[in-house]
Amino acid sequence: MLLTLVMSPGWANAQESQVRERARRYEPLIAAAAARYVIDPYLLWTIAYQETRFQPGLISLKGARGLMQFMPATAVRYHLLNPHDPAQAIDAAAHYVRDLNRRFNGNLRLILAAYNSGEGTVEAYRSGRKLVLPTGKVINAAKLRTDGVPPYRETQGYVTGGSAIYQRVVTANIFNAPLRQGQPMIAPPVEAEDDETLELERSTDMRLSAEASATHGSTLNIVQTSSPANQPIGLPAQTRSIYIP
């Protein structure tokens, strides 16, 4: 389910200003974690933007929590005790991105796809094989073969949007985080395949299956307004972002 909002340009600009203000609070943590794990800080920034628009109190309808939207199984895997603590969440996400970067050889689109739908899912579609999760859920039953990005609307949107945001952040110096020696820059993304060339098999319980197989689920489109203190907080801004050219 996609959340669609109709807003005036002034409202959208105000929302983006709030996002930028929130981002500044966490950019030092993002830069430090990226240096610690020797990853691209702009990619880590892009993921934080996509996941929650820098709102650490968010909890998804499927149970992903915090600034970087960790599912419980993935949080355990990366020793994340409190997903709502921005420093802990950013550190765990940087560790996870480092592993994805190594696994997918720095391919931006595959890293984003894996963060959204799980690395096992990406591998299944990249190799054209069926994947059976511990719950019995079958991924890629038809053994479709893609470039690795699963044929799910949410994941394809996450990859396309994330690639555009990443490029904008890098070229416009929105997040001024100079790379330290040894830190990689992700290669420019290639054009995504036309959606019509893929058979769309979107599963509504994809994140639950991904959690069972120790993968990560994103919450870009569906969130609930909950926080650790059960106080209402805002939804991520579903706008045409200043970060997207």
C-alpha positions as CSV (number, residue, x, y, z in Angstrom):
1,M,0.0,0.0,0.0
2,L,1.4,3.4,-1.0
3,L,0.7,6.5,1.0
4,T,-0.3,9.4,-1.3
5,L,-0.6,12.9,-0.1
6,V,-1.6,16.1,-1.9
7,M,0.2,19.2,-0.7
8,S,1.0,22.7,-1.7
9,P,4.6,23.7,-2.8
10,G,4.9,25.7,0.4
11,W,3.9,22.7,2.6
12,A,6.4,20.5,0.7
13,N,9.2,23.0,1.2
14,A,8.5,23.3,4.9
15,Q,8.6,19.5,5.2
16,E,11.9,19.3,3.4
17,S,13.3,22.0,5.6
18,Q,12.4,19.9,8.6
19,V,14.0,16.8,7.1
20,R,17.2,18.8,6.5
21,E,17.2,20.0,10.1
22,R,16.8,16.5,11.3
23,A,19.5,15.2,9.0
24,R,22.1,17.6,10.4
25,R,21.7,16.1,13.9
26,Y,22.8,12.7,12.7
27,E,25.3,13.5,9.9
28,P,28.3,13.5,12.3
29,L,27.2,10.0,13.4
30,I,26.8,8.9,9.8
31,A,30.2,10.2,8.8
32,A,31.9,8.6,11.8
33,A,30.2,5.2,11.3
34,A,31.0,5.3,7.6
35,A,34.7,5.9,8.4
36,R,34.7,3.2,11.0
37,Y,33.4,0.5,8.6
38,V,35.2,2.0,5.5
39,I,32.0,2.6,3.5
40,D,30.6,5.4,1.5
41,P,28.9,7.9,3.9
42,Y,26.7,9.2,1.1
43,L,25.1,5.8,0.7
44,L,24.5,5.5,4.5
45,W,22.9,9.0,4.4
46,T,20.7,7.9,1.5
47,I,19.5,4.9,3.3
48,A,18.6,6.9,6.4
49,Y,16.7,9.3,4.3
50,Q,14.8,6.6,2.5
51,E,14.0,4.6,5.6
52,T,12.6,7.3,7.9
53,R,13.5,10.8,6.8
54,F,15.8,10.8,9.9
55,Q,13.1,10.0,12.4
56,P,14.4,7.6,15.0
57,G,11.1,7.0,16.7
58,L,9.4,5.2,13.8
59,I,8.0,1.7,14.0
60,S,6.7,0.0,10.9
61,L,3.5,-2.0,10.7
62,K,5.7,-5.1,10.2
63,G,7.9,-4.3,13.2
64,A,11.0,-2.6,11.8
65,R,12.2,0.0,14.3
66,G,14.3,3.1,14.5
67,L,16.2,5.5,12.3
68,M,17.5,2.8,10.1
69,Q,14.4,0.5,10.3
70,F,15.9,-2.7,11.6
71,M,13.7,-5.8,11.8
72,P,14.3,-7.8,15.1
73,A,16.2,-10.6,13.5
74,T,18.6,-8.3,11.7
75,A,19.0,-6.2,14.9
76,V,20.1,-9.4,16.7
77,R,22.4,-10.3,13.9
78,Y,24.2,-7.0,14.2
79,H,24.1,-6.8,18.0
80,L,21.8,-3.8,18.0
81,L,20.2,-3.5,21.4
82,N,18.1,-0.4,20.9
83,P,17.1,0.4,17.4
84,H,15.7,3.7,18.5
85,D,19.1,4.9,19.7
86,P,20.4,6.8,16.6
87,A,24.1,6.1,17.4
88,Q,23.5,2.4,17.8
89,A,21.3,2.1,14.8
90,I,23.6,4.0,12.5
91,D,26.6,1.9,13.6
92,A,24.7,-1.3,13.0
93,A,23.5,-0.1,9.6
94,A,27.0,0.9,8.6
95,H,28.2,-2.6,9.6
96,Y,25.4,-4.1,7.5
97,V,26.1,-1.9,4.5
98,R,29.8,-2.9,4.7
99,D,28.7,-6.6,4.5
100,L,26.4,-5.8,1.6
101,N,29.1,-3.8,-0.2
102,R,31.4,-6.8,0.0
103,R,28.8,-9.3,-1.0
104,F,27.6,-7.3,-4.1
105,N,31.0,-5.8,-5.0
106,G,30.0,-2.2,-4.5
107,N,26.9,-2.4,-6.8
108,L,24.7,0.5,-5.6
109,R,21.4,-1.0,-6.9
110,L,22.0,-4.4,-5.4
111,I,23.0,-2.9,-2.0
112,L,19.8,-0.8,-1.9
113,A,17.7,-3.8,-3.1
114,A,19.2,-6.0,-0.4
115,Y,18.7,-3.4,2.3
116,N,15.0,-3.3,1.3
117,S,14.2,-6.9,0.6
118,G,17.1,-9.0,1.9
119,E,20.3,-10.2,0.5
120,G,19.0,-13.7,0.1
121,T,16.2,-12.4,-2.1
122,V,18.6,-10.5,-4.3
123,E,20.8,-13.5,-4.7
124,A,17.8,-15.7,-5.6
125,Y,16.8,-13.3,-8.4
126,R,20.4,-12.7,-9.5
127,S,21.0,-16.4,-9.9
128,G,17.6,-17.4,-11.1
129,R,17.0,-19.9,-8.3
130,K,14.3,-20.7,-5.9
131,L,14.8,-19.8,-2.2
132,V,12.9,-21.5,0.6
133,L,12.8,-19.6,3.9
134,P,12.6,-21.3,7.3
135,T,9.0,-20.4,7.5
136,G,8.3,-22.3,4.3
137,K,7.8,-19.1,2.3
138,V,9.2,-19.6,-1.3
139,I,11.0,-16.7,-2.9
140,N,11.3,-16.7,-6.7
141,A,9.3,-19.9,-7.2
142,A,9.3,-19.3,-11.0
143,K,13.1,-19.0,-11.0
144,L,13.1,-15.7,-12.7
145,R,16.5,-14.2,-13.4
146,T,17.0,-10.4,-13.2
147,D,20.0,-8.2,-12.6
148,G,19.4,-9.0,-8.9
149,V,16.7,-6.4,-8.2
150,P,13.6,-8.4,-7.2
151,P,10.5,-7.7,-9.3
152,Y,8.7,-6.1,-6.4
153,R,7.2,-2.7,-6.9
154,E,8.4,-1.4,-3.5
155,T,12.0,-2.7,-4.0
156,Q,12.2,-1.3,-7.5
157,G,10.9,2.0,-6.3
158,Y,13.4,2.0,-3.4
159,V,16.3,1.2,-5.7
160,T,15.3,3.8,-8.4
161,G,14.6,6.5,-5.8
162,G,17.7,5.7,-3.7
163,S,20.0,5.8,-6.8
164,A,18.6,9.3,-7.7
165,I,18.9,10.6,-4.2
166,Y,22.5,9.2,-3.8
167,Q,23.6,11.0,-7.0
168,R,21.9,14.2,-5.9
169,V,23.5,14.1,-2.5
170,V,27.0,13.5,-4.0
171,T,26.8,16.2,-6.7
172,A,25.1,18.9,-4.7
173,N,27.2,18.5,-1.5
174,I,24.0,18.3,0.5
175,F,25.8,16.2,3.0
176,N,29.3,17.5,3.2
177,A,31.2,14.4,4.4
178,P,34.6,14.1,2.8
179,L,35.8,10.6,2.2
180,R,38.7,9.5,4.3
181,Q,41.6,7.6,2.8
182,G,40.5,4.1,1.9
183,Q,36.7,4.8,1.9
184,P,35.0,3.7,-1.3
185,M,32.7,5.7,-3.4
186,I,29.9,3.7,-4.9
187,A,30.0,3.5,-8.7
188,P,27.3,5.5,-10.6
189,P,24.1,3.4,-10.9
190,V,23.1,1.9,-14.2
191,E,19.6,2.4,-15.5
192,A,17.0,0.1,-14.0
193,E,15.2,-2.4,-16.2
194,D,11.7,-1.4,-17.4
195,D,9.2,-2.7,-14.9
196,E,7.1,-4.1,-17.8
197,T,9.9,-6.6,-18.6
198,L,9.6,-8.2,-15.2
199,E,6.8,-10.4,-13.8
200,L,5.6,-8.5,-10.7
201,E,5.0,-10.9,-7.8
202,R,4.7,-8.6,-4.8
203,S,4.1,-10.5,-1.6
204,T,2.3,-8.7,1.3
205,D,4.2,-10.6,3.9
206,M,7.6,-10.2,2.3
207,R,9.1,-8.5,5.3
208,L,7.9,-11.2,7.7
209,S,9.5,-13.8,5.5
210,A,12.6,-11.8,5.2
211,E,12.9,-11.5,9.0
212,A,12.6,-15.2,9.4
213,S,15.6,-15.7,7.1
214,A,17.6,-13.0,8.9
215,T,17.2,-10.4,6.2
216,H,16.2,-6.8,6.4
217,G,12.9,-5.1,5.6
218,S,12.4,-1.5,4.6
219,T,9.5,0.7,5.7
220,L,9.6,3.5,3.2
221,N,5.9,3.3,2.2
222,I,4.1,2.0,5.3
223,V,4.7,3.2,8.8
224,Q,2.7,3.7,11.9
225,T,3.1,6.7,14.1
226,S,4.5,5.1,17.2
227,S,7.5,5.9,19.3
228,P,9.3,4.4,22.3
229,A,7.2,6.7,24.5
230,N,4.0,6.0,22.5
231,Q,3.8,9.6,21.5
232,P,2.5,10.4,18.0
233,I,5.2,11.4,15.5
234,G,5.1,12.5,11.9
235,L,5.2,10.2,8.8
236,P,8.1,10.4,6.5
237,A,7.5,13.2,4.0
238,Q,6.1,11.6,0.8
239,T,7.1,14.5,-1.4
240,R,9.0,15.3,-4.5
241,S,12.3,15.8,-2.6
242,I,14.8,18.5,-3.1
243,Y,17.3,15.7,-3.0
244,I,15.9,14.2,-6.2
245,P,16.8,16.0,-9.4
